[in-house]
């Protein structure tokens, strides 16, 4: 792992167009070689985009592997490049909502696009934040990841096991909560809410925390700029009348928003994750070897 981190450090000096192309080449190789993850991505795309041809879904999956590998190499830029270089590569629209963050509890809702770390950096160039963090198995990489994500501003990181109380305290102390809402963590604190029409175990925490704190929910999505020019970070208007009284309806609203963003940049969403791993009682796995197209 030290060797890999050293390589990432060396590569971060390269111009972004060259670094991006190297990442895409590695992604193409991984798509060809890593069959298990390729099948997960293709299964997710078959479920979520049945209207798209098999060949088109395969193209999206291959481009996703390219985008993901590219984003990993480009983390070196996020972790070690100068602040001036980062600002040249970042297009933030309309801007980091510092006024809204400063006016009260705020949830920055960041779906799992491959450039999500870029969104975090865009915020931390201007504001501290708090978030949930899953410790990496490799201690060296875990340390590098933590240091890279907190080099501009302090970051309070909480484990999922700690629950929501320390997050709420941090939000009431003025820290925005940078939240990644769309992975399958099992049935605990989740509801089966449609995602592209498929029941998906979806965390209700965004709605519950917003309800408990009166927080504004401001979505943020980071994507690649064309022609390897850097990244675009889009902040969306705070959701009105959210969450309301129905937590399930609020969670469905969140998934619908994410679906719309996915269709705008389909290859950049994190398809290699088993988004539908947890199934309702009695429903078979969608990723089993005998599942269709698995």
Residue pairs with C-beta under 8 A, 6 or more apart in sequence:
1 138
1 140
1 141
2 140
4 141
5 140
5 141
5 144
8 73
8 75
8 76
8 79
9 76
9 80
11 19
11 22
11 73
11 76
12 19
12 76
12 77
12 79
12 80
12 81
14 22
16 74
16 77
16 89
16 228
16 229
16 230
17 227
17 228
19 70
19 73
19 74
19 76
19 77
20 70
20 73
20 74
20 224
20 228
21 228
22 73
23 66
23 69
23 70
23 71
23 72
23 73
23 74
24 66
24 67
24 69
24 70
26 69
26 73
27 62
27 65
27 66
27 67
27 68
27 69
27 70
28 62
28 65
28 66
30 37
30 65
30 69
31 38
31 61
31 62
31 65
31 66
37 65
37 272
38 61
38 65
39 287
39 294
40 271
40 272
40 273
40 274
40 287
41 61
41 64
41 65
41 271
41 272
42 57
42 58
42 61
42 293
43 286
43 287
43 291
43 293
43 294
44 271
44 273
44 275
44 276
45 52
45 57
45 60
45 61
45 271
46 57
46 292
46 293
47 196
47 198
47 276
47 286
48 195
48 196
48 197
48 198
48 262
49 57
49 60
49 196
49 266
52 60
60 266
60 267
60 271
61 271
63 267
64 114
64 267
64 268
64 269
64 270
64 271
64 272
65 272
66 267
67 114
67 224
67 267
67 268
68 114
68 270
68 272
70 114
70 224
71 114
71 115
71 117
75 117
75 148
77 85
77 86
77 89
78 86
78 117
78 118
78 121
78 148
79 144
79 147
79 148
79 151
80 148
83 125
83 152
86 121
86 125
87 125
88 230
89 229
89 230
89 231
90 118
90 121
90 122
90 125
90 230
90 231
90 233
91 225
91 230
91 231
91 232
91 233
92 122
92 232
92 233
92 235
93 232
93 233
93 234
93 235
94 235
95 235
96 122
96 123
96 125
96 126
96 127
96 235
97 106
97 218
97 235
97 238
98 126
98 127
100 106
100 216
100 218
100 238
101 127
101 176
102 174
104 214
104 215
104 216
105 171
105 172
105 177
105 213
105 214
105 215
105 216
106 171
106 176
106 177
106 215
106 216
106 218
107 171
107 176
107 177
107 179
107 206
107 209
107 210
107 215
107 216
107 217
107 218
108 119
108 123
108 129
108 176
108 177
108 178
108 179
108 218
108 219
108 220
109 179
109 181
109 206
109 217
109 218
109 219
109 220
109 254
110 116
110 119
110 120
110 178
110 179
110 180
110 181
110 219
110 220
110 221
110 222
111 180
111 181
111 182
111 219
111 221
111 258
111 261
111 262
111 269
112 180
112 182
112 183
112 269
112 270
112 273
113 221
113 222
113 223
113 261
113 265
113 268
113 269
113 270
114 268
114 269
114 270
115 222
115 223
115 224
115 231
115 268
116 180
116 222
117 149
117 222
118 222
118 231
118 233
119 178
119 220
119 221
119 222
119 233
120 129
120 131
120 149
120 178
121 149
121 152
122 220
122 222
122 233
123 129
123 176
123 178
123 220
124 149
124 150
124 152
124 153
124 155
125 152
125 153
126 153
127 153
127 176
128 153
128 154
128 155
128 156
128 175
129 153
129 155
129 156
129 175
129 176
129 177
129 178
130 155
130 156
130 157
130 158
130 167
130 170
130 171
130 175
130 176
130 177
130 178
131 155
131 156
131 157
131 158
131 177
131 178
131 179
131 180
132 157
132 158
132 159
132 160
132 167
132 179
132 180
133 146
133 157
133 158
133 159
134 159
134 160
135 142
135 159
136 142
136 145
146 157
149 155
156 170
156 175
158 166
158 167
158 170
160 185
164 205
164 208
164 209
164 212
167 177
167 209
168 209
168 212
168 213
170 177
171 177
171 209
171 213
171 215
172 213
177 209
177 215
179 205
179 206
179 209
181 202
181 203
181 205
181 206
181 254
181 258
182 195
182 202
182 203
182 255
182 258
182 275
183 273
183 275
184 200
184 201
184 273
184 274
184 275
184 276
184 277
184 278
185 201
185 203
186 201
186 278
187 201
187 278
189 203
189 204
189 205
189 208
190 201
190 202
190 203
190 204
190 278
191 201
191 202
191 204
191 247
191 248
191 251
192 199
192 200
192 201
192 202
192 280
193 199
193 200
193 202
193 248
193 251
193 252
193 255
194 200
194 252
194 255
195 202
195 255
195 258
195 259
195 275
195 276
196 259
198 276
198 286
199 276
199 279
199 280
199 283
200 255
200 275
200 276
201 277
201 278
202 251
202 254
202 255
203 251
204 247
204 248
204 250
204 251
206 217
206 243
206 250
206 251
206 254
207 242
207 243
207 247
207 250
207 251
207 254
208 243
208 247
209 215
210 216
210 217
210 242
210 243
210 250
211 243
211 247
216 238
216 239
217 238
217 239
217 242
217 243
218 235
218 236
218 237
218 238
218 239
219 235
219 236
219 239
219 257
219 261
220 233
220 234
220 235
220 236
221 233
221 234
221 236
221 261
222 231
222 232
222 233
222 234
223 231
223 232
223 234
223 264
223 265
223 268
224 231
224 232
224 265
224 268
225 231
225 232
239 253
242 250
242 253
243 250
244 250
262 269
274 287
276 286
276 287
277 285
277 287
279 285
279 286
284 291
285 291
286 294
287 294
288 294
